[in-house]
Amino acid sequence: MALAVKLQVFEGPLDLLLHLIDINKIDIYDIPISLITDQYLEYIRQMQAQDMEVMSEFLVMAATLLRIKSKMLLPEEPKDENVSEDPREELVERLLEHKMYKYMAMELKDRQLDASKAMFKGTTLPADMVYEEPPVDLDALVGDMDFQKLHEIFLDVLKRQEDKIDPIRSRYGRIEQEEVSLSDRIEYILGYGEKYSRFRFRELLSKGQSKNYVIVSFLAILELMKGGVVRISQEKIFGDIEIEMTGQGTVPEEISFEGA
């Protein structure tokens, strides 16, 4: 079967085979070896190559195609595990490898073309505006400095750091929130009421003056008053709160003395 092919320069026999596969729209994994062989031989008949070394590569591939074609025409022999079933397998692997390298070469060529379009602007600053760091003269820098003077400078730096410390704020420690439990305050008030049947609210604050301590103590008194355990009175506004144990009533059940 003759094929009219516009002759062009191919880099090698594999490049020619890929060209024939593309123009015939053939699956590279299922090459019709008879068709490709005929077209390949027709092409090399029309080639006029001055370089016999390059021509020999095309002839070697032609011999390979003829060998594969002859194997495929022979009747199938009993299958052997050590023998490849498809004689085209090695050729397909070589074509795939060549195709991969060809695409990589095309990608690198495109990048080279893109790089050739890029231009870098050189330095256009006047010479008197270009800053150059002067070299450091270590001898002039050290001068007559010795270890004694360095030690004195070090002590002076430490003293300056100490002078920056606030003498008042530096004495403050870590401020932690005082944990006050409602159940603990109720238990304390009940114990205090066993010793003093009548007392003032101010007397309960002898062990703490924080805002949380005062609030929780007041809530504890309200809980005991609600249960009828204590009775409170106040003679005047903002006066002392008088607390009197009633000797009766119950502590609310929801109050747990194991912690609020």
C-alpha positions as CSV (number, residue, x, y, z in Angstrom):
1,M,0.0,0.0,0.0
2,A,1.6,3.2,-1.2
3,L,1.2,6.3,1.0
4,A,1.9,9.8,-0.3
5,V,3.9,11.4,2.5
6,K,5.3,14.9,2.5
7,L,8.9,14.3,3.3
8,Q,10.2,16.0,6.4
9,V,13.2,15.7,8.6
10,F,12.8,13.3,11.6
11,E,15.1,13.0,14.5
12,G,15.1,9.2,14.2
13,P,13.1,6.1,13.3
14,L,11.0,6.3,16.5
15,D,10.1,9.9,15.6
16,L,8.9,8.7,12.2
17,L,6.9,5.9,13.7
18,L,5.1,8.3,16.1
19,H,4.3,10.5,13.1
20,L,2.8,7.6,11.2
21,I,0.8,6.6,14.3
22,D,-0.5,10.2,14.7
23,I,-1.6,10.7,11.1
24,N,-3.3,7.3,11.0
25,K,-5.0,7.9,14.4
26,I,-3.8,4.6,15.8
27,D,-3.9,3.4,19.4
28,I,-0.2,3.1,20.4
29,Y,-1.0,0.1,22.5
30,D,-2.6,-1.7,19.5
31,I,-0.5,-0.9,16.5
32,P,-1.5,-2.5,13.2
33,I,2.1,-3.6,12.5
34,S,1.4,-4.5,8.8
35,L,0.0,-1.1,7.9
36,I,2.8,0.8,9.8
37,T,5.5,-1.4,8.3
38,D,4.3,-0.8,4.7
39,Q,4.1,3.0,5.3
40,Y,7.5,3.1,7.0
41,L,9.2,1.2,4.1
42,E,7.5,3.5,1.6
43,Y,8.9,6.5,3.4
44,I,12.5,5.3,3.6
45,R,12.4,4.5,-0.1
46,Q,11.6,8.1,-0.8
47,M,14.3,9.4,1.6
48,Q,17.5,10.7,0.2
49,A,19.9,10.9,3.1
50,Q,23.5,11.9,2.7
51,D,24.4,10.7,6.2
52,M,24.6,6.9,5.9
53,E,24.9,6.6,9.7
54,V,21.5,8.1,10.2
55,M,20.1,6.1,7.3
56,S,21.3,2.9,8.9
57,E,19.2,3.7,12.0
58,F,16.1,3.8,9.9
59,L,17.0,0.5,8.2
60,V,17.5,-1.2,11.5
61,M,14.0,-0.1,12.6
62,A,12.7,-1.4,9.2
63,A,14.2,-4.8,9.9
64,T,12.7,-4.7,13.4
65,L,9.2,-4.0,12.0
66,L,9.6,-6.8,9.4
67,R,10.6,-9.2,12.2
68,I,7.6,-8.2,14.3
69,K,5.3,-8.5,11.3
70,S,6.6,-12.0,10.5
71,K,6.1,-13.1,14.1
72,M,2.5,-11.9,14.0
73,L,1.9,-13.8,10.8
74,L,3.1,-17.1,12.2
75,P,0.6,-19.3,14.0
76,E,0.6,-19.0,17.7
77,E,2.9,-21.4,19.6
78,P,2.1,-22.9,23.0
79,K,2.3,-20.1,25.6
80,D,5.5,-19.9,27.6
81,E,5.7,-17.8,30.8
82,N,9.2,-16.6,29.9
83,V,8.2,-15.4,26.4
84,S,6.3,-12.2,25.8
85,E,2.9,-12.9,24.3
86,D,2.8,-9.7,22.1
87,P,5.9,-9.1,19.9
88,R,5.0,-5.4,19.7
89,E,5.4,-4.9,23.5
90,E,9.1,-3.9,23.4
91,L,8.4,-1.5,20.5
92,V,5.5,0.1,22.3
93,E,7.6,0.7,25.4
94,R,10.4,2.4,23.3
95,L,7.8,4.6,21.6
96,L,6.2,5.7,24.9
97,E,9.6,6.5,26.3
98,H,10.6,8.5,23.2
99,K,7.2,10.3,23.2
100,M,7.7,11.3,26.9
101,Y,11.2,12.8,26.2
102,K,9.9,14.5,23.1
103,Y,7.2,16.3,25.1
104,M,9.8,17.2,27.8
105,A,12.0,18.7,25.1
106,M,9.1,20.7,23.7
107,E,8.3,22.0,27.2
108,L,11.9,23.1,27.8
109,K,12.0,24.8,24.4
110,D,8.8,26.8,25.3
111,R,10.4,27.9,28.5
112,Q,13.5,28.9,26.7
113,L,11.4,31.0,24.3
114,D,9.6,32.6,27.2
115,A,12.9,33.4,29.0
116,S,14.2,35.0,25.8
117,K,11.3,37.5,26.0
118,A,12.2,38.6,29.5
119,M,14.6,41.5,30.0
120,F,16.2,42.6,33.2
121,K,16.9,46.2,33.9
122,G,20.4,47.0,35.2
123,T,21.4,49.5,37.8
124,T,20.8,53.1,36.6
125,L,21.6,55.0,39.8
126,P,24.3,57.6,39.7
127,A,27.6,56.5,41.2
128,D,27.3,59.1,44.0
129,M,24.0,57.7,45.1
130,V,25.1,54.1,45.4
131,Y,25.7,53.3,49.0
132,E,28.8,51.2,49.8
133,E,29.4,50.2,53.3
134,P,32.9,51.2,54.3
135,P,35.2,48.5,55.6
136,V,35.5,48.2,59.3
137,D,39.0,48.9,60.8
138,L,39.0,46.5,63.8
139,D,42.2,48.0,65.2
140,A,40.6,51.5,65.2
141,L,37.4,50.0,66.6
142,V,39.1,48.2,69.5
143,G,41.7,50.9,70.2
144,D,43.2,50.6,73.7
145,M,40.3,48.5,74.9
146,D,41.2,45.7,77.3
147,F,39.3,43.1,79.5
148,Q,39.2,45.5,82.5
149,K,37.5,48.2,80.5
150,L,35.1,45.7,78.9
151,H,34.2,44.5,82.4
152,E,33.5,48.0,83.6
153,I,31.2,48.6,80.6
154,F,29.3,45.4,81.3
155,L,28.7,46.4,84.9
156,D,27.5,49.8,83.8
157,V,25.0,48.2,81.4
158,L,23.7,46.0,84.2
159,K,23.3,49.0,86.5
160,R,21.3,50.9,83.8
161,Q,19.0,47.9,83.5
162,E,18.4,47.9,87.3
163,D,17.7,51.6,87.2
164,K,14.9,51.0,84.7
165,I,13.0,48.7,87.1
166,D,10.1,50.3,88.9
167,P,10.9,50.0,92.7
168,I,7.2,49.8,93.6
169,R,5.7,47.6,90.9
170,S,8.6,45.2,91.1
171,R,7.5,44.3,94.6
172,Y,4.1,43.2,93.4
173,G,3.8,39.4,93.2
174,R,1.3,37.4,91.2
175,I,-2.3,38.5,91.8
176,E,-4.5,35.5,92.1
177,Q,-8.3,35.4,92.4
178,E,-9.5,34.4,95.8
179,E,-11.6,31.3,95.6
180,V,-14.7,31.6,97.9
181,S,-17.2,28.7,98.2
182,L,-20.8,29.4,99.2
183,S,-21.1,26.0,100.9
184,D,-17.9,26.7,102.9
185,R,-19.2,30.1,104.0
186,I,-22.6,28.6,105.2
187,E,-20.7,25.9,107.1
188,Y,-18.5,28.6,108.7
189,I,-21.5,30.7,109.7
190,L,-23.3,27.7,111.3
191,G,-20.2,26.9,113.3
192,Y,-19.8,30.6,114.3
193,G,-23.5,30.7,115.3
194,E,-23.0,27.8,117.7
195,K,-20.5,29.9,119.6
196,Y,-22.3,33.2,119.3
197,S,-26.1,33.1,119.0
198,R,-26.2,36.8,118.1
199,F,-23.5,38.6,116.1
200,R,-23.0,41.2,113.4
201,F,-22.3,40.6,109.7
202,R,-19.1,42.7,109.9
203,E,-17.7,40.1,112.4
204,L,-18.0,37.4,109.7
205,L,-15.5,39.3,107.5
206,S,-12.6,39.1,109.8
207,K,-10.8,36.6,107.6
208,G,-11.3,38.3,104.2
209,Q,-12.2,41.7,102.8
210,S,-12.2,41.0,99.1
211,K,-15.3,41.7,97.0
212,N,-16.0,38.1,96.3
213,Y,-15.6,37.2,100.0
214,V,-18.1,39.8,101.0
215,I,-20.7,38.9,98.3
216,V,-20.5,35.1,99.0
217,S,-20.8,35.7,102.7
218,F,-23.9,37.9,102.2
219,L,-25.4,35.2,99.9
220,A,-24.8,32.6,102.5
221,I,-26.7,34.7,105.1
222,L,-29.6,35.0,102.6
223,E,-29.7,31.2,102.1
224,L,-29.8,30.6,105.8
225,M,-32.5,33.2,106.3
226,K,-34.6,31.6,103.6
227,G,-34.3,28.3,105.4
228,G,-35.3,29.9,108.7
229,V,-31.9,29.1,110.3
230,V,-31.1,32.8,111.1
231,R,-33.0,36.0,111.5
232,I,-31.6,39.4,110.5
233,S,-32.3,42.9,111.4
234,Q,-31.0,46.4,110.6
235,E,-31.8,49.4,112.8
236,K,-30.9,52.0,110.2
237,I,-29.9,52.3,106.5
238,F,-26.2,51.4,106.0
239,G,-26.0,50.3,109.6
240,D,-24.6,47.0,110.8
241,I,-26.7,43.9,110.0
242,E,-27.6,42.0,113.2
243,I,-27.8,38.2,112.8
244,E,-29.5,36.0,115.3
245,M,-29.6,32.2,115.2
246,T,-33.1,30.8,115.6
247,G,-32.1,27.3,116.6
248,Q,-34.5,25.9,114.1
249,G,-35.0,25.8,110.3
250,T,-33.1,23.7,107.7
251,V,-30.2,24.4,105.4
252,P,-31.3,24.3,101.7
253,E,-30.7,20.8,100.3
254,E,-29.0,22.1,97.1
255,I,-26.1,23.5,99.2
256,S,-23.2,21.0,99.3
257,F,-20.5,21.4,101.8
258,E,-18.0,19.7,99.6
259,G,-17.6,22.8,97.5
260,A,-19.7,25.2,95.4
